[in-house]
Amino acid sequence: MKQNMNVNSLQLKHIISQNNGHLYDYGKDGFIVTDLSAKEMLHLPLDEKNSIERVEQFFSDISRQQVDQNETAAKPVTWFDVGIPFLSDAKQMAACGKAIMEMVEHHSIIVKIHFDKDPISWQDLLSPFIESLQEEMKKGVVKLQLYGTFARMKTHAMDFLFDNRIQIYYVSKTPTSKRSFNNIYSLAEYGFRVPCVWYVDKKNIDLIPSLIVEAMEWNYDAGFSLPLASERIVGCTKNNPSNVDYLRLILNVYKKYQCYDDVFYPMNMALLESIGATRDSRVRTWRWNGEHSSFYEHVNDSSIDRIRNILRRSFVWQRHIVKNKLEPFLSNACYAAGDETQEHEVLDNAVK
């Protein structure tokens, strides 16, 4: 924390920590404090003289609102990365399902199953695992995603995946080929949303923008994901581009495609972390250890964490700017409740 801030920094940190809040430092632009959910935020200018009092009042107001509205914090989102081989081992699969069930009560879970080659039958492979998580999948607290380069799929296989709400992510090879087009197109034509995934390395980073343009025609604008090469589960490499080049790619692509941050990694991860979908401003990722039949928390290398921190801070600051712009109109909207004409005027002004 900056030493020239007119507050007792240790006392401020203590208050925020006591209330499970988060503190973001934006240098000369001051600080943003958020509550546990990150839905509420307080901006503290760098020269703020009453920071301690304002922060205490901020958390006091939130606590009172939560009691009045009986609000509870949302479950944190947790990602599980597993390789497809565990599904062929009944004991491994049962242990994995049990471990997931133990966390469901307090977590919203996304299970990402990675593969290099399609199995002979998706139904035979996935059915026992799906049955063990069926109720949780129906409730939406557990979601299954498949990450791999899919071969041309038969209709009965697509029926099975679609009926069980399995999400498909197509890991694209570069350069792309007509075969990739046909496989993606057939899945999209059936009705799947098929985001394309490229693991970004030094060789393909300059090709990515043009590949996205091409792929978005194949998958009916379903979106894309751009993890680093070192984040790959199958065939991981350490051939990452520089942090600066990768961040430049992410930001340039995001400027052009701003409506895909639900699937666009790392933006979706940063967005989740910025709006309180986690309890400690970090989406946790776990990986399966087949030898010990248990999950272990995957720790990113420092460069990936730095990139995610930059993106998360950017989302928080942007939310602060939007909140300031909308607050006057939202206040007016309270008085306009029930008056449809006034309501439309308020929204029109907000957009302008």
C-alpha angles and dihedrals in degrees: 000000000000113000093214093065110116096236140080095265095198092052091048092050090048093053092048092047092048089056095044090243131145131238124208121191116210099175113228090006091066130228139311120212119195133186124240093277091044087222091113122054139181124202117213115194115222092250095046108144099190099046096131093051093045093050092048090050090046093058093039091056091047092050091051092048091051092053092047093047097034090231125175129192116262119251112269116250115244127187124211118199115199134167119234097244093078089068090065092059113072094201093048092047093049092049091049092049091049092051091051092048090054090059100040095088092064103023141056103225133208114190112202112197112198125200140168099202130027116252119241090253126015090193095055092045101044104032098084092047093047091049091055090054099031099119093045091049091051090052090049095237090115122043128183122214128184118213117191149087101287122211120219103297127217120236096250090054091051089047090055096048094044095047090052094049093242111169118222127215115184112214103213126210121217128265092033122228142207088255090059090049093053094048095047093043094052092052092047092046090054090056107265121133100233114190113191118233125208120183101218118227137158092274102049103032094096092048096053100087093054092042090054091053090052096043094049087064091052098047098040094250092305094150136239145246129224113195121165121264091248091059093063115116096199114050096357116194133186093222095117121158118240117286091245094052093046094048090048090053093049094049095044092050091046091054089059098038110037099154100066105069091117088072103015105103127229090023093056090053092049091046092052091049093048097053099049101261085139131047097229103033091260131098106222120224122201129191131202119249105203094189093059097027092231143100123254126194111256113226115207121222113260095257092060091049091050091052092048091048091053092050094045092051089049091054092049093050092047090051088052091053093047092046091054092050094048100041096083091050094045090052090052089048089063090062091043094056110135093016105102094188093053091044092056090048091053092050092046091052091047091054091049 
